Amino acid sequence: MNRIFATLTLAALALSSCIKENDSYKDLLPVQPGQYIYSYVTTQDRVAMQAANAGMRVAILAAEVAEQRRNAEEGAEEITVENVEYKDKSILGLLFNSMTKIEEVETGYKLTFNKNYQMPDGFYLEGSLLIETGGKPELADGANWNVVMQPDFKLYSSSYSGETQINMNGGSTRIEANSDGSYTIQISNIAASIEGSSSGSSDWSSMTGFTIRPADEEVTLAYSSCVGQPFEVNGSASGYSIYSNMYGSSPLQMSYSVTDGLYIGTQIVSGTQECEFSSPFDYDTSAYPAPDVRYVYSFDEASRRYSFKIYYNGYVYPKD
């Protein structure tokens, strides 16, 4: 088992070893293969979306700079993406971490990461990304940004079993500001590979793109406006993954979709995620009796808590 996967399944394995053999645990057992499918597929999509997520965070940063500049007093210190703050805290540090650096360059923005500091989504990043803005420093009014992975850009996952390095080998990421207030993320042929793996690179694309919009139309991308606010997300992606098939000969094929997703920060709180092993020749059908799993999330506005149900191979957990 790849260590990056072990990181995400550690909690599930701990649950399996600690819970008594009661009815609730018996109900969980039939859907456990689906839990593993979900962890594999969502991790693959998170890896492929790293450049896109960074680009959206820079868009939030840039929108806040523009907002504060409009309201700045005459003679005040110039507000930039490097020094802009929210409640006396660096927004760059809040969106990334305290050691991430950003600079304005001729083509847009350049992010540089320190691999010793964890990102909000749990990964560690190294190297740099270039956000090409096409002369539009804000992601607004039909702007199209390209987020370009530089040759030194890598991901790391740390777990009880050690560190896993993920090499980001290529692909394209484009983000567009639409006229209706939404944003479209288009990823194509994202190639990534786990260091030491002999099965080759992933090839992950979103043919229709992912559409993102604030749930409240009064919310803007400026950090002070959107922090803690829900965003609606819809989209799908598929292709070869960073994981090996059961023979270790080629990448495992997968697909992912999110429908009517509602996210607060990086957490989905409402909507449906569907994850699938796309080829029956890639995996052990005795271990995975069904190739696909569905997670349906529900959000309680009053308590600000979410819950979810797992649908796998005709079983539902937890039961009604």
KETIKE-953268 format. One record per residue (C-alpha): residue number from 1; residue in one letter; y, z, x. Coordinates in pm, whole numbers, m for minus. Example, Ala and Ser with C-alpha at 12.3 -4.5 7.8 and 13.67 -1.06 7.14 Angstrom:
2
<n=1 res=A Y=m450 Z=780 X=1230> .
<n=2 res=S Y=m106 Z=714 X=1367> .
***
This chain:
320
<n=1 res=M Y=0 Z=0 X=0> .
<n=2 res=N Y=342 Z=m93 X=135> .
<n=3 res=R Y=555 Z=205 X=227> .
<n=4 res=I Y=852 Z=78 X=27> .
<n=5 res=F Y=630 Z=90 X=m281> .
<n=6 res=A Y=502 Z=433 X=m183> .
<n=7 res=T Y=857 Z=565 X=m194> .
<n=8 res=L Y=895 Z=471 X=m559> .
<n=9 res=T Y=549 Z=581 X=m671> .
<n=10 res=L Y=548 Z=918 X=m495> .
<n=11 res=A Y=672 Z=1095 X=m807> .
<n=12 res=A Y=406 Z=934 X=m1022> .
<n=13 res=L Y=133 Z=1027 X=m776> .
<n=14 res=A Y=257 Z=1384 X=m761> .
<n=15 res=L Y=249 Z=1396 X=m1139> .
<n=16 res=S Y=m110 Z=1273 X=m1137> .
<n=17 res=S Y=m220 Z=1547 X=m897> .
<n=18 res=C Y=m43 Z=1835 X=m1073> .
<n=19 res=I Y=m78 Z=1778 X=m1447> .
<n=20 res=K Y=m380 Z=1936 X=m1611> .
<n=21 res=E Y=m633 Z=1720 X=m1792> .
<n=22 res=N Y=m460 Z=1752 X=m2128> .
<n=23 res=D Y=m404 Z=1506 X=m2408> .
<n=24 res=S Y=m64 Z=1397 X=m2273> .
<n=25 res=Y Y=m210 Z=1308 X=m1936> .
<n=26 res=K Y=m499 Z=1124 X=m2100> .
<n=27 res=D Y=m242 Z=921 X=m2292> .
<n=28 res=L Y=m68 Z=833 X=m1965> .
<n=29 res=L Y=m377 Z=705 X=m1782> .
<n=30 res=P Y=m412 Z=370 X=m1966> .
<n=31 res=V Y=m53 Z=270 X=m1885> .
<n=32 res=Q Y=m57 Z=370 X=m1517> .
<n=33 res=P Y=m137 Z=16 X=m1397> .
<n=34 res=G Y=173 Z=m90 X=m1589> .
<n=35 res=Q Y=378 Z=173 X=m1407> .
<n=36 res=Y Y=271 Z=22 X=m1077> .
<n=37 res=I Y=357 Z=m329 X=m1195> .
<n=38 res=Y Y=699 Z=m201 X=m1302> .
<n=39 res=S Y=762 Z=m37 X=m964> .
<n=40 res=Y Y=658 Z=m346 X=m769> .
<n=41 res=V Y=862 Z=m589 X=m976> .
<n=42 res=T Y=1180 Z=m383 X=m1012> .
<n=43 res=T Y=1178 Z=m310 X=m639> .
<n=44 res=Q Y=1150 Z=m682 X=m565> .
<n=45 res=D Y=1446 Z=m755 X=m792> .
<n=46 res=R Y=1652 Z=m474 X=m640> .
<n=47 res=V Y=1592 Z=m614 X=m292> .
<n=48 res=A Y=1692 Z=m965 X=m399> .
<n=49 res=M Y=2005 Z=m836 X=m576> .
<n=50 res=Q Y=2144 Z=m639 X=m281> .
<n=51 res=A Y=2407 Z=m898 X=m191> .
<n=52 res=A Y=2505 Z=m940 X=m557> .
<n=53 res=N Y=2541 Z=m567 X=m610> .
<n=54 res=A Y=2757 Z=m538 X=m299> .
<n=55 res=G Y=2974 Z=m824 X=m422> .
<n=56 res=M Y=3027 Z=m656 X=m759> .
<n=57 res=R Y=3123 Z=m329 X=m590> .
<n=58 res=V Y=3379 Z=m512 X=m378> .
<n=59 res=A Y=3512 Z=m670 X=m700> .
<n=60 res=I Y=3556 Z=m318 X=m844> .
<n=61 res=L Y=3732 Z=m212 X=m525> .
<n=62 res=A Y=3962 Z=m515 X=m526> .
<n=63 res=A Y=4047 Z=m468 X=m895> .
<n=64 res=E Y=4149 Z=m108 X=m829> .
<n=65 res=V Y=4370 Z=m219 X=m539> .
<n=66 res=A Y=4546 Z=m468 X=m766> .
<n=67 res=E Y=4588 Z=m205 X=m1038> .
<n=68 res=Q Y=4737 Z=54 X=m804> .
<n=69 res=R Y=4967 Z=m199 X=m640> .
<n=70 res=R Y=5110 Z=m289 X=m981> .
<n=71 res=N Y=5189 Z=77 X=m1045> .
<n=72 res=A Y=5296 Z=174 X=m692> .
<n=73 res=E Y=5638 Z=320 X=m629> .
<n=74 res=E Y=5878 Z=124 X=m413> .
<n=75 res=G Y=5841 Z=213 X=m46> .
<n=76 res=A Y=5493 Z=364 X=m87> .
<n=77 res=E Y=5222 Z=301 X=171> .
<n=78 res=E Y=5052 Z=m33 X=120> .
<n=79 res=I Y=4729 Z=2 X=m74> .
<n=80 res=T Y=4433 Z=m193 X=67> .
<n=81 res=V Y=4058 Z=m217 X=14> .
<n=82 res=E Y=4018 Z=6 X=319> .
<n=83 res=N Y=4237 Z=296 X=203> .
<n=84 res=V Y=4245 Z=287 X=m178> .
<n=85 res=E Y=4150 Z=624 X=m332> .
<n=86 res=Y Y=4054 Z=775 X=m666> .
<n=87 res=K Y=4125 Z=1145 X=m714> .
<n=88 res=D Y=4182 Z=1182 X=m338> .
<n=89 res=K Y=3846 Z=1026 X=m249> .
<n=90 res=S Y=3785 Z=694 X=m76> .
<n=91 res=I Y=3662 Z=442 X=m333> .
<n=92 res=L Y=3487 Z=249 X=m57> .
<n=93 res=G Y=3290 Z=564 X=23> .
<n=94 res=L Y=3215 Z=630 X=m344> .
<n=95 res=L Y=3087 Z=277 X=m401> .
<n=96 res=F Y=2891 Z=248 X=m76> .
<n=97 res=N Y=2893 Z=542 X=168> .
<n=98 res=S Y=3128 Z=709 X=412> .
<n=99 res=M Y=3031 Z=485 X=705> .
<n=100 res=T Y=3054 Z=146 X=534> .
<n=101 res=K Y=3342 Z=m61 X=668> .
<n=102 res=I Y=3534 Z=m336 X=493> .
<n=103 res=E Y=3792 Z=m574 X=630> .
<n=104 res=E Y=3993 Z=m859 X=487> .
<n=105 res=V Y=3912 Z=m1182 X=670> .
<n=106 res=E Y=4033 Z=m1539 X=634> .
<n=107 res=T Y=3762 Z=m1632 X=383> .
<n=108 res=G Y=3766 Z=m1308 X=183> .
<n=109 res=Y Y=3604 Z=m975 X=271> .
<n=110 res=K Y=3351 Z=m861 X=528> .
<n=111 res=L Y=3129 Z=m555 X=478> .
<n=112 res=T Y=2957 Z=m386 X=771> .
<n=113 res=F Y=2688 Z=m123 X=718> .
<n=114 res=N Y=2549 Z=169 X=918> .
<n=115 res=K Y=2172 Z=201 X=872> .
<n=116 res=N Y=2179 Z=578 X=923> .
<n=117 res=Y Y=2360 Z=637 X=594> .
<n=118 res=Q Y=2194 Z=594 X=255> .
<n=119 res=M Y=2337 Z=375 X=m19> .
<n=120 res=P Y=2370 Z=496 X=m381> .
<n=121 res=D Y=2057 Z=300 X=m481> .
<n=122 res=G Y=1841 Z=469 X=m217> .
<n=123 res=F Y=1821 Z=189 X=39> .
<n=124 res=Y Y=1969 Z=191 X=389> .
<n=125 res=L Y=2158 Z=m122 X=494> .
<n=126 res=E Y=2229 Z=m265 X=838> .
<n=127 res=G Y=2439 Z=m558 X=948> .
<n=128 res=S Y=2702 Z=m734 X=744> .
<n=129 res=L Y=2782 Z=m939 X=435> .
<n=130 res=L Y=3062 Z=m1191 X=395> .
<n=131 res=I Y=3221 Z=m1223 X=50> .
<n=132 res=E Y=3382 Z=m1566 X=26> .
<n=133 res=T Y=3646 Z=m1545 X=m246> .
<n=134 res=G Y=3775 Z=m1902 X=m247> .
<n=135 res=G Y=4127 Z=m1771 X=m206> .
<n=136 res=K Y=4101 Z=m1537 X=m508> .
<n=137 res=P Y=4102 Z=m1174 X=m389> .
<n=138 res=E Y=4019 Z=m1052 X=m743> .
<n=139 res=L Y=3708 Z=m1150 X=m938> .
<n=140 res=A Y=3910 Z=m1267 X=m1239> .
<n=141 res=D Y=4046 Z=m1577 X=m1412> .
<n=142 res=G Y=3748 Z=m1802 X=m1342> .
<n=143 res=A Y=3705 Z=m1691 X=m981> .
<n=144 res=N Y=3380 Z=m1782 X=m807> .
<n=145 res=W Y=3267 Z=m1565 X=m517> .
<n=146 res=N Y=2984 Z=m1635 X=m276> .
<n=147 res=V Y=2818 Z=m1339 X=m105> .
<n=148 res=V Y=2668 Z=m1456 X=223> .
<n=149 res=M Y=2407 Z=m1252 X=408> .
<n=150 res=Q Y=2480 Z=m1259 X=779> .
<n=151 res=P Y=2193 Z=m1299 X=1030> .
<n=152 res=D Y=2198 Z=m926 X=1113> .
<n=153 res=F Y=2168 Z=m809 X=749> .
<n=154 res=K Y=1861 Z=m591 X=684> .
<n=155 res=L Y=1735 Z=m327 X=439> .
<n=156 res=Y Y=1539 Z=m12 X=512> .
<n=157 res=S Y=1337 Z=219 X=291> .
<n=158 res=S Y=1247 Z=568 X=406> .
<n=159 res=S Y=959 Z=772 X=264> .
<n=160 res=Y Y=712 Z=1047 X=356> .
<n=161 res=S Y=503 Z=781 X=535> .
<n=162 res=G Y=784 Z=647 X=751> .
<n=163 res=E Y=1045 Z=372 X=755> .
<n=164 res=T Y=1000 Z=19 X=623> .
<n=165 res=Q Y=1225 Z=m263 X=743> .
<n=166 res=I Y=1300 Z=m555 X=512> .
<n=167 res=N Y=1439 Z=m863 X=680> .
<n=168 res=M Y=1680 Z=m1065 X=466> .
<n=169 res=N Y=1612 Z=m1422 X=572> .
<n=170 res=G Y=1827 Z=m1636 X=345> .
<n=171 res=G Y=1921 Z=m1754 X=m1> .
<n=172 res=S Y=2245 Z=m1780 X=m197> .
<n=173 res=T Y=2434 Z=m1541 X=m423> .
<n=174 res=R Y=2723 Z=m1646 X=m645> .
<n=175 res=I Y=2932 Z=m1434 X=m883> .
<n=176 res=E Y=3159 Z=m1590 X=m1146> .
<n=177 res=A Y=3425 Z=m1434 X=m1367> .
<n=178 res=N Y=3391 Z=m1585 X=m1715> .
<n=179 res=S Y=3671 Z=m1640 X=m1966> .
<n=180 res=D Y=3511 Z=m1401 X=m2219> .
<n=181 res=G Y=3538 Z=m1100 X=m1987> .
<n=182 res=S Y=3180 Z=m1117 X=m1861> .
<n=183 res=Y Y=3049 Z=m1190 X=m1513> .
<n=184 res=T Y=2755 Z=m1409 X=m1417> .
<n=185 res=I Y=2541 Z=m1343 X=m1110> .
<n=186 res=Q Y=2337 Z=m1639 X=m988> .
<n=187 res=I Y=2081 Z=m1584 X=m712> .
<n=188 res=S Y=1881 Z=m1869 X=m560> .
<n=189 res=N Y=1587 Z=m1870 X=m320> .
<n=190 res=I Y=1643 Z=m1517 X=m190> .
<n=191 res=A Y=1408 Z=m1494 X=108> .
<n=192 res=A Y=1308 Z=m1150 X=234> .
<n=193 res=S Y=1007 Z=m1017 X=422> .
<n=194 res=I Y=867 Z=m680 X=519> .
<n=195 res=E Y=861 Z=m636 X=896> .
<n=196 res=G Y=505 Z=m675 X=1020> .
<n=197 res=S Y=378 Z=m854 X=709> .
<n=198 res=S Y=188 Z=m1178 X=767> .
<n=199 res=S Y=210 Z=m1309 X=410> .
<n=200 res=G Y=549 Z=m1478 X=447> .
<n=201 res=S Y=887 Z=m1443 X=276> .
<n=202 res=S Y=985 Z=m1401 X=m84> .
<n=203 res=D Y=1149 Z=m1685 X=m277> .
<n=204 res=W Y=1331 Z=m1521 X=m570> .
<n=205 res=S Y=1569 Z=m1696 X=m808> .
<n=206 res=S Y=1746 Z=m1644 X=m1138> .
<n=207 res=M Y=1761 Z=m1979 X=m1311> .
<n=208 res=T Y=1981 Z=m1861 X=m1599> .
<n=209 res=G Y=2161 Z=m1585 X=m1408> .
<n=210 res=F Y=2237 Z=m1226 X=m1498> .
<n=211 res=T Y=2531 Z=m1168 X=m1731> .
<n=212 res=I Y=2725 Z=m842 X=m1700> .
<n=213 res=R Y=3009 Z=m714 X=m1916> .
<n=214 res=P Y=3171 Z=m377 X=m1991> .
<n=215 res=A Y=3035 Z=m239 X=m2320> .
<n=216 res=D Y=3394 Z=m147 X=m2413> .
<n=217 res=E Y=3619 Z=m453 X=m2405> .
<n=218 res=E Y=3912 Z=m231 X=m2306> .
<n=219 res=V Y=3738 Z=m139 X=m1978> .
<n=220 res=T Y=3830 Z=m343 X=m1671> .
<n=221 res=L Y=3664 Z=m377 X=m1331> .
<n=222 res=A Y=3915 Z=m139 X=m1172> .
<n=223 res=Y Y=3727 Z=169 X=m1050> .
<n=224 res=S Y=3953 Z=410 X=m1238> .
<n=225 res=S Y=3874 Z=223 X=m1560> .
<n=226 res=C Y=3501 Z=156 X=m1527> .
<n=227 res=V Y=3365 Z=463 X=m1345> .
<n=228 res=G Y=3102 Z=627 X=m1565> .
<n=229 res=Q Y=3135 Z=354 X=m1827> .
<n=230 res=P Y=2835 Z=157 X=m1960> .
<n=231 res=F Y=2785 Z=m209 X=m1876> .
<n=232 res=E Y=2573 Z=m457 X=m2073> .
<n=233 res=V Y=2327 Z=m661 X=m1868> .
<n=234 res=N Y=2103 Z=m955 X=m1964> .
<n=235 res=G Y=1908 Z=m1191 X=m1743> .
<n=236 res=S Y=1586 Z=m1280 X=m1567> .
<n=237 res=A Y=1448 Z=m1377 X=m1228> .
<n=238 res=S Y=1114 Z=m1483 X=m1086> .
<n=239 res=G Y=933 Z=m1620 X=m785> .
<n=240 res=Y Y=744 Z=m1507 X=m480> .
<n=241 res=S Y=796 Z=m1144 X=m382> .
<n=242 res=I Y=807 Z=m938 X=m62> .
<n=243 res=Y Y=457 Z=m808 X=m142> .
<n=244 res=S Y=127 Z=m967 X=m40> .
<n=245 res=N Y=m130 Z=m1089 X=m288> .
<n=246 res=M Y=m466 Z=m909 X=m294> .
<n=247 res=Y Y=m598 Z=m1131 X=m13> .
<n=248 res=G Y=m297 Z=m1074 X=213> .
<n=249 res=S Y=m263 Z=m1450 X=248> .
<n=250 res=S Y=59 Z=m1523 X=58> .
<n=251 res=P Y=334 Z=m1348 X=m140> .
<n=252 res=L Y=257 Z=m1200 X=m481> .
<n=253 res=Q Y=423 Z=m1395 X=m765> .
<n=254 res=M Y=626 Z=m1197 X=m1020> .
<n=255 res=S Y=883 Z=m1224 X=m1296> .
<n=256 res=Y Y=1146 Z=m982 X=m1426> .
<n=257 res=S Y=1379 Z=m974 X=m1725> .
<n=258 res=V Y=1624 Z=m733 X=m1884> .
<n=259 res=T Y=1733 Z=m779 X=m2246> .
<n=260 res=D Y=2019 Z=m589 X=m2411> .
<n=261 res=G Y=2031 Z=m366 X=m2105> .
<n=262 res=L Y=2290 Z=m89 X=m2098> .
<n=263 res=Y Y=2357 Z=56 X=m1754> .
<n=264 res=I Y=2561 Z=355 X=m1642> .
<n=265 res=G Y=2596 Z=321 X=m1268> .
<n=266 res=T Y=2263 Z=198 X=m1135> .
<n=267 res=Q Y=2056 Z=354 X=m1417> .
<n=268 res=I Y=1941 Z=162 X=m1723> .
<n=269 res=V Y=1975 Z=385 X=m2031> .
<n=270 res=S Y=1911 Z=140 X=m2315> .
<n=271 res=G Y=1744 Z=m197 X=m2360> .
<n=272 res=T Y=1420 Z=m361 X=m2253> .
<n=273 res=Q Y=1281 Z=m448 X=m1911> .
<n=274 res=E Y=976 Z=m674 X=m1882> .
<n=275 res=C Y=780 Z=m707 X=m1559> .
<n=276 res=E Y=486 Z=m936 X=m1487> .
<n=277 res=F Y=244 Z=m1046 X=m1216> .
<n=278 res=S Y=275 Z=m1420 X=m1275> .
<n=279 res=S Y=m48 Z=m1555 X=m1125> .
<n=280 res=P Y=m395 Z=m1416 X=m1213> .
<n=281 res=F Y=m516 Z=m1533 X=m871> .
<n=282 res=D Y=m279 Z=m1294 X=m691> .
<n=283 res=Y Y=m404 Z=m955 X=m807> .
<n=284 res=D Y=m720 Z=m761 X=m891> .
<n=285 res=T Y=m770 Z=m802 X=m1266> .
<n=286 res=S Y=m1009 Z=m506 X=m1272> .
<n=287 res=A Y=m729 Z=m278 X=m1150> .
<n=288 res=Y Y=m466 Z=m446 X=m1369> .
<n=289 res=P Y=m630 Z=m538 X=m1703> .
<n=290 res=A Y=m299 Z=m686 X=m1825> .
<n=291 res=P Y=m45 Z=m866 X=m1603> .
<n=292 res=D Y=271 Z=m749 X=m1780> .
<n=293 res=V Y=443 Z=m427 X=m1885> .
<n=294 res=R Y=742 Z=m353 X=m2105> .
<n=295 res=Y Y=979 Z=m54 X=m2074> .
<n=296 res=V Y=1201 Z=13 X=m2376> .
<n=297 res=Y Y=1492 Z=253 X=m2318> .
<n=298 res=S Y=1690 Z=449 X=m2578> .
<n=299 res=F Y=2020 Z=631 X=m2527> .
<n=300 res=D Y=2148 Z=934 X=m2718> .
<n=301 res=E Y=2528 Z=913 X=m2723> .
<n=302 res=A Y=2573 Z=1278 X=m2822> .
<n=303 res=S Y=2368 Z=1427 X=m2539> .
<n=304 res=R Y=2428 Z=1140 X=m2293> .
<n=305 res=R Y=2054 Z=1140 X=m2226> .
<n=306 res=Y Y=1810 Z=851 X=m2222> .
<n=307 res=S Y=1438 Z=819 X=m2285> .
<n=308 res=F Y=1189 Z=535 X=m2258> .
<n=309 res=K Y=852 Z=414 X=m2380> .
<n=310 res=I Y=596 Z=216 X=m2180> .
<n=311 res=Y Y=402 Z=m64 X=m2350> .
<n=312 res=Y Y=99 Z=m185 X=m2155> .
<n=313 res=N Y=m225 Z=m356 X=m2253> .
<n=314 res=G Y=m202 Z=m240 X=m2614> .
<n=315 res=Y Y=m117 Z=121 X=m2525> .
<n=316 res=V Y=212 Z=307 X=m2570> .
<n=317 res=Y Y=333 Z=608 X=m2373> .
<n=318 res=P Y=453 Z=850 X=m2487> .
<n=319 res=K Y=303 Z=815 X=m2830> .
<n=320 res=D Y=520 Z=860 X=m3138> .
***
